[in-house]
Amino acid sequence: MANEWMMDVLADLRQFADQNDMPRLAAELSHARAVACDEIRAAASRKAEGVLCDEGVGGTLPGRVVASQDA
């Protein structure tokens, strides 16, 4: 899987947070890992259905988009 490295990095960061008494960070990293897993599955599903990954559902972009001051 091409995205395994990202999951490994998030797991390593969480382990570091646990070992260094950073429970809130560890919890956020656990959440980030779950979100990454969901996103990877969704992207794989879109790819299997023949949908290009840069196309959003209904033409929208996922997540929050902030315009630059130059826009």
PDB file of N, CA, C and O in Angstrom, chain B, residues numbered from 101:
ATOM      1  N   MET B 101       0.853  -1.187   0.000  1.00  0.00           N
ATOM      2  CA  MET B 101       0.000   0.000   0.000  1.00  0.00           C
ATOM      3  C   MET B 101       0.893   1.242   0.000  1.00  0.00           C
ATOM      4  O   MET B 101       1.823   1.345   0.799  1.00  0.00           O
ATOM      5  N   ALA B 102       0.609   2.165  -0.882  1.00  0.00           N
ATOM      6  CA  ALA B 102       1.434   3.364  -1.052  1.00  0.00           C
ATOM      7  C   ALA B 102       1.350   4.318   0.137  1.00  0.00           C
ATOM      8  O   ALA B 102       2.246   5.142   0.325  1.00  0.00           O
ATOM      9  N   ASN B 103       0.310   4.225   0.929  1.00  0.00           N
ATOM     10  CA  ASN B 103       0.121   5.162   2.044  1.00  0.00           C
ATOM     11  C   ASN B 103       0.513   4.592   3.404  1.00  0.00           C
ATOM     12  O   ASN B 103       0.282   5.229   4.432  1.00  0.00           O
ATOM     13  N   GLU B 104       1.102   3.402   3.418  1.00  0.00           N
ATOM     14  CA  GLU B 104       1.490   2.790   4.690  1.00  0.00           C
ATOM     15  C   GLU B 104       2.468   3.660   5.462  1.00  0.00           C
ATOM     16  O   GLU B 104       2.428   3.694   6.692  1.00  0.00           O
ATOM     17  N   TRP B 105       3.339   4.359   4.761  1.00  0.00           N
ATOM     18  CA  TRP B 105       4.332   5.197   5.439  1.00  0.00           C
ATOM     19  C   TRP B 105       3.662   6.249   6.318  1.00  0.00           C
ATOM     20  O   TRP B 105       4.144   6.552   7.410  1.00  0.00           O
ATOM     21  N   MET B 106       2.549   6.804   5.838  1.00  0.00           N
ATOM     22  CA  MET B 106       1.849   7.841   6.596  1.00  0.00           C
ATOM     23  C   MET B 106       1.260   7.247   7.878  1.00  0.00           C
ATOM     24  O   MET B 106       1.333   7.859   8.943  1.00  0.00           O
ATOM     25  N   MET B 107       0.686   6.067   7.769  1.00  0.00           N
ATOM     26  CA  MET B 107       0.121   5.418   8.943  1.00  0.00           C
ATOM     27  C   MET B 107       1.229   5.089   9.952  1.00  0.00           C
ATOM     28  O   MET B 107       1.035   5.221  11.160  1.00  0.00           O
ATOM     29  N   ASP B 108       2.387   4.661   9.445  1.00  0.00           N
ATOM     30  CA  ASP B 108       3.516   4.357  10.320  1.00  0.00           C
ATOM     31  C   ASP B 108       4.023   5.612  11.037  1.00  0.00           C
ATOM     32  O   ASP B 108       4.325   5.567  12.229  1.00  0.00           O
ATOM     33  N   VAL B 109       4.115   6.711  10.322  1.00  0.00           N
ATOM     34  CA  VAL B 109       4.577   7.967  10.929  1.00  0.00           C
ATOM     35  C   VAL B 109       3.618   8.419  12.022  1.00  0.00           C
ATOM     36  O   VAL B 109       4.053   8.810  13.105  1.00  0.00           O
ATOM     37  N   LEU B 110       2.320   8.368  11.750  1.00  0.00           N
ATOM     38  CA  LEU B 110       1.340   8.764  12.757  1.00  0.00           C
ATOM     39  C   LEU B 110       1.414   7.854  13.985  1.00  0.00           C
ATOM     40  O   LEU B 110       1.287   8.327  15.115  1.00  0.00           O
ATOM     41  N   ALA B 111       1.616   6.564  13.773  1.00  0.00           N
ATOM     42  CA  ALA B 111       1.744   5.632  14.893  1.00  0.00           C
ATOM     43  C   ALA B 111       3.013   5.932  15.702  1.00  0.00           C
ATOM     44  O   ALA B 111       2.992   5.894  16.932  1.00  0.00           O
ATOM     45  N   ASP B 112       4.109   6.229  15.010  1.00  0.00           N
ATOM     46  CA  ASP B 112       5.359   6.563  15.705  1.00  0.00           C
ATOM     47  C   ASP B 112       5.215   7.847  16.515  1.00  0.00           C
ATOM     48  O   ASP B 112       5.689   7.921  17.648  1.00  0.00           O
ATOM     49  N   LEU B 113       4.569   8.850  15.945  1.00  0.00           N
ATOM     50  CA  LEU B 113       4.356  10.102  16.663  1.00  0.00           C
ATOM     51  C   LEU B 113       3.488   9.884  17.893  1.00  0.00           C
ATOM     52  O   LEU B 113       3.745  10.459  18.950  1.00  0.00           O
ATOM     53  N   ARG B 114       2.456   9.051  17.753  1.00  0.00           N
ATOM     54  CA  ARG B 114       1.590   8.767  18.901  1.00  0.00           C
ATOM     55  C   ARG B 114       2.365   8.058  19.995  1.00  0.00           C
ATOM     56  O   ARG B 114       2.217   8.379  21.174  1.00  0.00           O
ATOM     57  N   GLN B 115       3.189   7.098  19.612  1.00  0.00           N
ATOM     58  CA  GLN B 115       4.001   6.375  20.592  1.00  0.00           C
ATOM     59  C   GLN B 115       4.941   7.350  21.312  1.00  0.00           C
ATOM     60  O   GLN B 115       5.109   7.267  22.529  1.00  0.00           O
ATOM     61  N   PHE B 116       5.546   8.262  20.569  1.00  0.00           N
ATOM     62  CA  PHE B 116       6.424   9.257  21.183  1.00  0.00           C
ATOM     63  C   PHE B 116       5.643  10.119  22.174  1.00  0.00           C
ATOM     64  O   PHE B 116       6.117  10.387  23.279  1.00  0.00           O
ATOM     65  N   ALA B 117       4.448  10.550  21.775  1.00  0.00           N
ATOM     66  CA  ALA B 117       3.620  11.368  22.662  1.00  0.00           C
ATOM     67  C   ALA B 117       3.271  10.599  23.934  1.00  0.00           C
ATOM     68  O   ALA B 117       3.328  11.153  25.032  1.00  0.00           O
ATOM     69  N   ASP B 118       2.913   9.332  23.789  1.00  0.00           N
ATOM     70  CA  ASP B 118       2.619   8.498  24.965  1.00  0.00           C
ATOM     71  C   ASP B 118       3.818   8.400  25.904  1.00  0.00           C
ATOM     72  O   ASP B 118       3.681   8.518  27.122  1.00  0.00           O
ATOM     73  N   GLN B 119       4.972   8.188  25.331  1.00  0.00           N
ATOM     74  CA  GLN B 119       6.182   7.985  26.132  1.00  0.00           C
ATOM     75  C   GLN B 119       6.683   9.280  26.768  1.00  0.00           C
ATOM     76  O   GLN B 119       7.507   9.241  27.682  1.00  0.00           O
ATOM     77  N   ASN B 120       6.195  10.420  26.296  1.00  0.00           N
ATOM     78  CA  ASN B 120       6.682  11.700  26.798  1.00  0.00           C
ATOM     79  C   ASN B 120       5.595  12.507  27.497  1.00  0.00           C
ATOM     80  O   ASN B 120       5.629  13.738  27.526  1.00  0.00           O
ATOM     81  N   ASP B 121       4.628  11.782  28.060  1.00  0.00           N
ATOM     82  CA  ASP B 121       3.574  12.391  28.872  1.00  0.00           C
ATOM     83  C   ASP B 121       2.833  13.518  28.149  1.00  0.00           C
ATOM     84  O   ASP B 121       2.683  14.624  28.668  1.00  0.00           O
ATOM     85  N   MET B 122       2.381  13.205  26.950  1.00  0.00           N
ATOM     86  CA  MET B 122       1.600  14.146  26.144  1.00  0.00           C
ATOM     87  C   MET B 122       0.281  13.481  25.747  1.00  0.00           C
ATOM     88  O   MET B 122       0.078  13.161  24.576  1.00  0.00           O
ATOM     89  N   PRO B 123      -0.618  13.270  26.718  1.00  0.00           N
ATOM     90  CA  PRO B 123      -1.837  12.503  26.441  1.00  0.00           C
ATOM     91  C   PRO B 123      -2.785  13.166  25.431  1.00  0.00           C
ATOM     92  O   PRO B 123      -3.406  12.472  24.626  1.00  0.00           O
ATOM     93  N   ARG B 124      -2.900  14.482  25.466  1.00  0.00           N
ATOM     94  CA  ARG B 124      -3.795  15.150  24.502  1.00  0.00           C
ATOM     95  C   ARG B 124      -3.271  14.986  23.081  1.00  0.00           C
ATOM     96  O   ARG B 124      -4.038  14.717  22.157  1.00  0.00           O
ATOM     97  N   LEU B 125      -1.961  15.149  22.912  1.00  0.00           N
ATOM     98  CA  LEU B 125      -1.367  14.965  21.591  1.00  0.00           C
ATOM     99  C   LEU B 125      -1.536  13.524  21.121  1.00  0.00           C
ATOM    100  O   LEU B 125      -1.851  13.280  19.956  1.00  0.00           O
ATOM    101  N   ALA B 126      -1.328  12.568  22.028  1.00  0.00           N
ATOM    102  CA  ALA B 126      -1.501  11.158  21.680  1.00  0.00           C
ATOM    103  C   ALA B 126      -2.930  10.888  21.212  1.00  0.00           C
ATOM    104  O   ALA B 126      -3.140  10.161  20.241  1.00  0.00           O
ATOM    105  N   ALA B 127      -3.906  11.471  21.897  1.00  0.00           N
ATOM    106  CA  ALA B 127      -5.306  11.290  21.505  1.00  0.00           C
ATOM    107  C   ALA B 127      -5.581  11.905  20.136  1.00  0.00           C
ATOM    108  O   ALA B 127      -6.272  11.307  19.310  1.00  0.00           O
ATOM    109  N   GLU B 128      -5.041  13.094  19.897  1.00  0.00           N
ATOM    110  CA  GLU B 128      -5.233  13.750  18.594  1.00  0.00           C
ATOM    111  C   GLU B 128      -4.583  12.939  17.474  1.00  0.00           C
ATOM    112  O   GLU B 128      -5.132  12.834  16.377  1.00  0.00           O
ATOM    113  N   LEU B 129      -3.429  12.375  17.751  1.00  0.00           N
ATOM    114  CA  LEU B 129      -2.750  11.559  16.741  1.00  0.00           C
ATOM    115  C   LEU B 129      -3.515  10.273  16.470  1.00  0.00           C
ATOM    116  O   LEU B 129      -3.530   9.792  15.337  1.00  0.00           O
ATOM    117  N   SER B 130      -4.150   9.709  17.491  1.00  0.00           N
ATOM    118  CA  SER B 130      -5.012   8.538  17.273  1.00  0.00           C
ATOM    119  C   SER B 130      -6.174   8.908  16.362  1.00  0.00           C
ATOM    120  O   SER B 130      -6.535   8.159  15.454  1.00  0.00           O
ATOM    121  N   HIS B 131      -6.747  10.069  16.618  1.00  0.00           N
ATOM    122  CA  HIS B 131      -7.845  10.543  15.777  1.00  0.00           C
ATOM    123  C   HIS B 131      -7.352  10.796  14.352  1.00  0.00           C
ATOM    124  O   HIS B 131      -8.018  10.419  13.388  1.00  0.00           O
ATOM    125  N   ALA B 132      -6.195  11.428  14.221  1.00  0.00           N
ATOM    126  CA  ALA B 132      -5.633  11.700  12.896  1.00  0.00           C
ATOM    127  C   ALA B 132      -5.384  10.408  12.130  1.00  0.00           C
ATOM    128  O   ALA B 132      -5.597  10.346  10.919  1.00  0.00           O
ATOM    129  N   ARG B 133      -4.937   9.386  12.834  1.00  0.00           N
ATOM    130  CA  ARG B 133      -4.685   8.097  12.184  1.00  0.00           C
ATOM    131  C   ARG B 133      -5.993   7.473  11.689  1.00  0.00           C
ATOM    132  O   ARG B 133      -6.036   6.895  10.603  1.00  0.00           O
ATOM    133  N   ALA B 134      -7.049   7.590  12.485  1.00  0.00           N
ATOM    134  CA  ALA B 134      -8.356   7.070  12.071  1.00  0.00           C
ATOM    135  C   ALA B 134      -8.882   7.843  10.862  1.00  0.00           C
ATOM    136  O   ALA B 134      -9.433   7.246   9.937  1.00  0.00           O
ATOM    137  N   VAL B 135      -8.717   9.156  10.866  1.00  0.00           N
ATOM    138  CA  VAL B 135      -9.149   9.980   9.735  1.00  0.00           C
ATOM    139  C   VAL B 135      -8.357   9.607   8.487  1.00  0.00           C
ATOM    140  O   VAL B 135      -8.929   9.465   7.407  1.00  0.00           O
ATOM    141  N   ALA B 136      -7.054   9.450   8.631  1.00  0.00           N
ATOM    142  CA  ALA B 136      -6.210   9.073   7.493  1.00  0.00           C
ATOM    143  C   ALA B 136      -6.654   7.729   6.918  1.00  0.00           C
ATOM    144  O   ALA B 136      -6.711   7.557   5.701  1.00  0.00           O
ATOM    145  N   CYS B 137      -6.959   6.802   7.780  1.00  0.00           N
ATOM    146  CA  CYS B 137      -7.425   5.488   7.327  1.00  0.00           C
ATOM    147  C   CYS B 137      -8.724   5.613   6.535  1.00  0.00           C
ATOM    148  O   CYS B 137      -8.872   5.000   5.478  1.00  0.00           O
ATOM    149  N   ASP B 138      -9.659   6.401   7.042  1.00  0.00           N
ATOM    150  CA  ASP B 138     -10.925   6.629   6.334  1.00  0.00           C
ATOM    151  C   ASP B 138     -10.687   7.282   4.982  1.00  0.00           C
ATOM    152  O   ASP B 138     -11.291   6.889   3.983  1.00  0.00           O
ATOM    153  N   GLU B 139      -9.809   8.278   4.948  1.00  0.00           N
ATOM    154  CA  GLU B 139      -9.516   8.983   3.698  1.00  0.00           C
ATOM    155  C   GLU B 139      -8.867   8.052   2.675  1.00  0.00           C
ATOM    156  O   GLU B 139      -9.190   8.105   1.489  1.00  0.00           O
ATOM    157  N   ILE B 140      -7.962   7.211   3.133  1.00  0.00           N
ATOM    158  CA  ILE B 140      -7.298   6.267   2.230  1.00  0.00           C
ATOM    159  C   ILE B 140      -8.309   5.292   1.652  1.00  0.00           C
ATOM    160  O   ILE B 140      -8.287   4.997   0.457  1.00  0.00           O
ATOM    161  N   ARG B 141      -9.202   4.790   2.510  1.00  0.00           N
ATOM    162  CA  ARG B 141     -10.250   3.880   2.021  1.00  0.00           C
ATOM    163  C   ARG B 141     -11.158   4.574   1.011  1.00  0.00           C
ATOM    164  O   ARG B 141     -11.504   3.994  -0.018  1.00  0.00           O
ATOM    165  N   ALA B 142     -11.541   5.809   1.303  1.00  0.00           N
ATOM    166  CA  ALA B 142     -12.427   6.555   0.399  1.00  0.00           C
ATOM    167  C   ALA B 142     -11.749   6.803  -0.942  1.00  0.00           C
ATOM    168  O   ALA B 142     -12.377   6.666  -1.991  1.00  0.00           O
ATOM    169  N   ALA B 143     -10.479   7.164  -0.913  1.00  0.00           N
ATOM    170  CA  ALA B 143      -9.748   7.405  -2.153  1.00  0.00           C
ATOM    171  C   ALA B 143      -9.640   6.122  -2.974  1.00  0.00           C
ATOM    172  O   ALA B 143      -9.783   6.143  -4.197  1.00  0.00           O
ATOM    173  N   ALA B 144      -9.388   5.005  -2.290  1.00  0.00           N
ATOM    174  CA  ALA B 144      -9.307   3.722  -2.993  1.00  0.00           C
ATOM    175  C   ALA B 144     -10.650   3.363  -3.608  1.00  0.00           C
ATOM    176  O   ALA B 144     -10.706   2.822  -4.713  1.00  0.00           O
ATOM    177  N   SER B 145     -11.728   3.661  -2.901  1.00  0.00           N
ATOM    178  CA  SER B 145     -13.066   3.386  -3.418  1.00  0.00           C
ATOM    179  C   SER B 145     -13.354   4.237  -4.650  1.00  0.00           C
ATOM    180  O   SER B 145     -13.880   3.743  -5.648  1.00  0.00           O
ATOM    181  N   ARG B 146     -13.004   5.527  -4.571  1.00  0.00           N
ATOM    182  CA  ARG B 146     -13.219   6.413  -5.729  1.00  0.00           C
ATOM    183  C   ARG B 146     -12.401   5.948  -6.924  1.00  0.00           C
ATOM    184  O   ARG B 146     -12.875   5.970  -8.060  1.00  0.00           O
ATOM    185  N   LYS B 147     -11.183   5.531  -6.662  1.00  0.00           N
ATOM    186  CA  LYS B 147     -10.317   5.057  -7.736  1.00  0.00           C
ATOM    187  C   LYS B 147     -10.902   3.797  -8.368  1.00  0.00           C
ATOM    188  O   LYS B 147     -10.892   3.646  -9.590  1.00  0.00           O
ATOM    189  N   ALA B 148     -11.417   2.881  -7.521  1.00  0.00           N
ATOM    190  CA  ALA B 148     -12.017   1.643  -8.021  1.00  0.00           C
ATOM    191  C   ALA B 148     -13.259   1.930  -8.848  1.00  0.00           C
ATOM    192  O   ALA B 148     -13.574   1.190  -9.780  1.00  0.00           O
ATOM    193  N   GLU B 149     -13.977   3.023  -8.504  1.00  0.00           N
ATOM    194  CA  GLU B 149     -15.174   3.391  -9.241  1.00  0.00           C
ATOM    195  C   GLU B 149     -14.851   4.229 -10.473  1.00  0.00           C
ATOM    196  O   GLU B 149     -15.751   4.595 -11.230  1.00  0.00           O
ATOM    197  N   GLY B 150     -13.576   4.533 -10.676  1.00  0.00           N
ATOM    198  CA  GLY B 150     -13.177   5.305 -11.840  1.00  0.00           C
ATOM    199  C   GLY B 150     -13.314   6.804 -11.653  1.00  0.00           C
ATOM    200  O   GLY B 150     -13.265   7.546 -12.634  1.00  0.00           O
ATOM    201  N   VAL B 151     -13.484   7.276 -10.422  1.00  0.00           N
ATOM    202  CA  VAL B 151     -13.595   8.703 -10.149  1.00  0.00           C
ATOM    203  C   VAL B 151     -12.201   9.239  -9.873  1.00  0.00           C
ATOM    204  O   VAL B 151     -11.456   8.664  -9.078  1.00  0.00           O
ATOM    205  N   LEU B 152     -11.847  10.331 -10.521  1.00  0.00           N
ATOM    206  CA  LEU B 152     -10.542  10.935 -10.283  1.00  0.00           C
ATOM    207  C   LEU B 152     -10.479  11.487  -8.866  1.00  0.00           C
ATOM    208  O   LEU B 152     -11.458  12.044  -8.368  1.00  0.00           O
ATOM    209  N   CYS B 153      -9.336  11.334  -8.219  1.00  0.00           N
ATOM    210  CA  CYS B 153      -9.190  11.733  -6.831  1.00  0.00           C
ATOM    211  C   CYS B 153      -9.316  13.231  -6.628  1.00  0.00           C
ATOM    212  O   CYS B 153      -9.638  13.659  -5.519  1.00  0.00           O
ATOM    213  N   ASP B 154      -9.078  14.044  -7.641  1.00  0.00           N
ATOM    214  CA  ASP B 154      -9.170  15.486  -7.452  1.00  0.00           C
ATOM    215  C   ASP B 154     -10.581  16.009  -7.677  1.00  0.00           C
ATOM    216  O   ASP B 154     -10.816  17.214  -7.588  1.00  0.00           O
ATOM    217  N   GLU B 155     -11.504  15.132  -7.961  1.00  0.00           N
ATOM    218  CA  GLU B 155     -12.899  15.538  -8.115  1.00  0.00           C
ATOM    219  C   GLU B 155     -13.607  15.348  -6.782  1.00  0.00           C
ATOM    220  O   GLU B 155     -13.600  14.250  -6.224  1.00  0.00           O
ATOM    221  N   GLY B 156     -14.210  16.396  -6.275  1.00  0.00           N
ATOM    222  CA  GLY B 156     -14.967  16.283  -5.038  1.00  0.00           C
ATOM    223  C   GLY B 156     -16.389  15.865  -5.329  1.00  0.00           C
ATOM    224  O   GLY B 156     -16.848  15.960  -6.467  1.00  0.00           O
ATOM    225  N   VAL B 157     -17.081  15.408  -4.323  1.00  0.00           N
ATOM    226  CA  VAL B 157     -18.481  15.042  -4.464  1.00  0.00           C
ATOM    227  C   VAL B 157     -19.273  16.311  -4.743  1.00  0.00           C
ATOM    228  O   VAL B 157     -19.186  17.277  -3.984  1.00  0.00           O
ATOM    229  N   GLY B 158     -20.023  16.318  -5.796  1.00  0.00           N
ATOM    230  CA  GLY B 158     -20.829  17.485  -6.131  1.00  0.00           C
ATOM    231  C   GLY B 158     -19.992  18.716  -6.463  1.00  0.00           C
ATOM    232  O   GLY B 158     -20.479  19.844  -6.394  1.00  0.00           O
ATOM    233  N   GLY B 159     -18.724  18.489  -6.825  1.00  0.00           N
ATOM    234  CA  GLY B 159     -17.869  19.595  -7.194  1.00  0.00           C
ATOM    235  C   GLY B 159     -17.312  20.367  -6.012  1.00  0.00           C
ATOM    236  O   GLY B 159     -16.758  21.451  -6.196  1.00  0.00           O
ATOM    237  N   THR B 160     -17.444  19.838  -4.807  1.00  0.00           N
ATOM    238  CA  THR B 160     -16.916  20.536  -3.638  1.00  0.00           C
ATOM    239  C   THR B 160     -15.595  19.919  -3.227  1.00  0.00           C
ATOM    240  O   THR B 160     -15.310  18.767  -3.552  1.00  0.00           O
ATOM    241  N   LEU B 161     -14.795  20.684  -2.514  1.00  0.00           N
ATOM    242  CA  LEU B 161     -13.538  20.195  -2.006  1.00  0.00           C
ATOM    243  C   LEU B 161     -13.726  19.708  -0.587  1.00  0.00           C
ATOM    244  O   LEU B 161     -14.464  20.322   0.184  1.00  0.00           O
ATOM    245  N   PRO B 162     -13.059  18.591  -0.218  1.00  0.00           N
ATOM    246  CA  PRO B 162     -13.170  18.141   1.165  1.00  0.00           C
ATOM    247  C   PRO B 162     -12.406  19.058   2.094  1.00  0.00           C
ATOM    248  O   PRO B 162     -11.405  19.656   1.702  1.00  0.00           O
ATOM    249  N   GLY B 163     -12.872  19.171   3.313  1.00  0.00           N
ATOM    250  CA  GLY B 163     -12.170  19.964   4.308  1.00  0.00           C
ATOM    251  C   GLY B 163     -12.414  21.437   4.138  1.00  0.00           C
ATOM    252  O   GLY B 163     -13.281  21.865   3.376  1.00  0.00           O
ATOM    253  N   ARG B 164     -11.630  22.203   4.863  1.00  0.00           N
ATOM    254  CA  ARG B 164     -11.781  23.654   4.880  1.00  0.00           C
ATOM    255  C   ARG B 164     -10.843  24.287   3.869  1.00  0.00           C
ATOM    256  O   ARG B 164      -9.665  23.938   3.807  1.00  0.00           O
ATOM    257  N   VAL B 165     -11.350  25.199   3.092  1.00  0.00           N
ATOM    258  CA  VAL B 165     -10.531  25.887   2.104  1.00  0.00           C
ATOM    259  C   VAL B 165     -10.483  27.354   2.482  1.00  0.00           C
ATOM    260  O   VAL B 165     -11.522  27.975   2.704  1.00  0.00           O
ATOM    261  N   VAL B 166      -9.276  27.916   2.559  1.00  0.00           N
ATOM    262  CA  VAL B 166      -9.100  29.306   2.916  1.00  0.00           C
ATOM    263  C   VAL B 166      -8.476  30.024   1.746  1.00  0.00           C
ATOM    264  O   VAL B 166      -7.430  29.607   1.249  1.00  0.00           O
ATOM    265  N   ALA B 167      -9.096  31.091   1.300  1.00  0.00           N
ATOM    266  CA  ALA B 167      -8.563  31.858   0.175  1.00  0.00           C
ATOM    267  C   ALA B 167      -7.379  32.677   0.651  1.00  0.00           C
ATOM    268  O   ALA B 167      -7.349  33.156   1.784  1.00  0.00           O
ATOM    269  N   SER B 168      -6.416  32.828  -0.224  1.00  0.00           N
ATOM    270  CA  SER B 168      -5.263  33.662   0.126  1.00  0.00           C
ATOM    271  C   SER B 168      -5.653  35.118   0.017  1.00  0.00           C
ATOM    272  O   SER B 168      -6.689  35.452  -0.560  1.00  0.00           O
ATOM    273  N   GLN B 169      -4.825  35.984   0.570  1.00  0.00           N
ATOM    274  CA  GLN B 169      -5.098  37.418   0.523  1.00  0.00           C
ATOM    275  C   GLN B 169      -4.965  37.964  -0.884  1.00  0.00           C
ATOM    276  O   GLN B 169      -5.490  39.034  -1.191  1.00  0.00           O
ATOM    277  N   ASP B 170      -4.267  37.238  -1.736  1.00  0.00           N
ATOM    278  CA  ASP B 170      -4.066  37.677  -3.123  1.00  0.00           C
ATOM    279  C   ASP B 170      -5.278  37.409  -3.999  1.00  0.00           C
ATOM    280  O   ASP B 170      -5.378  37.940  -5.105  1.00  0.00           O
ATOM    281  N   ALA B 171      -6.204  36.582  -3.507  1.00  0.00           N
ATOM    282  CA  ALA B 171      -7.365  36.197  -4.324  1.00  0.00           C
ATOM    283  C   ALA B 171      -8.331  37.331  -4.511  1.00  0.00           C
ATOM    284  O   ALA B 171      -9.355  37.166  -5.173  1.00  0.00           O
TER     285      ALA B 171
END
